[in-house]
Amino acid sequence: MSDRGTQRACARLTAGALEVFAADLLSAIYKRATGALELFAADLLLAIYKRPMTS
């Protein structure tokens, strides 16, 4: 393999690693956001359920 081929291979490898990193980052952000929403919904339902009834 020539030096040019090695440079191209390294560039592709780096680009692929960045794509994987970006996908993992987005996945982590999405999981954290959905987890926070689930927790908020559960807390809201618990608060409504525990609320004393006034009549």
C-alpha positions as CSV (number, residue, x, y, z in Angstrom):
1,M,0.0,0.0,0.0
2,S,1.3,3.4,-0.9
3,D,1.5,6.3,1.6
4,R,-1.5,7.8,-0.2
5,G,-3.5,4.6,0.4
6,T,-2.5,4.6,4.1
7,Q,-3.6,8.2,4.5
8,R,-7.0,7.4,2.9
9,A,-7.4,4.3,5.1
10,C,-6.7,6.4,8.2
11,A,-9.1,9.1,7.1
12,R,-11.9,6.5,6.6
13,L,-11.2,4.9,9.9
14,T,-11.3,8.2,11.7
15,A,-14.5,9.2,9.9
16,G,-16.1,5.9,10.9
17,A,-15.1,6.3,14.5
18,L,-16.6,9.8,14.6
19,E,-19.8,8.5,13.1
20,V,-20.0,5.8,15.8
21,F,-19.2,8.3,18.5
22,A,-21.9,10.7,17.3
23,A,-24.5,7.9,17.1
24,D,-23.6,6.8,20.6
25,L,-23.8,10.3,21.9
26,L,-27.2,10.8,20.4
27,S,-28.4,7.5,21.8
28,A,-27.2,8.5,25.2
29,I,-28.9,11.8,25.0
30,Y,-32.2,10.2,23.8
31,K,-32.1,7.6,26.6
32,R,-31.5,10.2,29.2
33,A,-34.3,12.4,27.9
34,T,-36.8,9.6,27.7
35,G,-35.8,8.3,31.1
36,A,-36.3,11.8,32.6
37,L,-39.8,11.9,31.0
38,E,-40.7,8.5,32.3
39,L,-39.6,9.5,35.8
40,F,-41.5,12.8,35.6
41,A,-44.7,11.0,34.4
42,A,-44.4,8.4,37.2
43,D,-43.9,11.2,39.8
44,L,-46.8,13.1,38.5
45,L,-49.1,10.1,38.7
46,L,-47.9,9.3,42.2
47,A,-48.5,12.9,43.3
48,I,-52.0,12.8,41.8
49,Y,-52.7,9.4,43.5
50,K,-51.5,10.6,46.9
51,R,-53.4,13.9,46.8
52,P,-56.1,14.1,49.5
53,M,-59.6,14.2,48.2
54,T,-61.6,17.3,49.4
55,S,-65.3,17.3,49.3
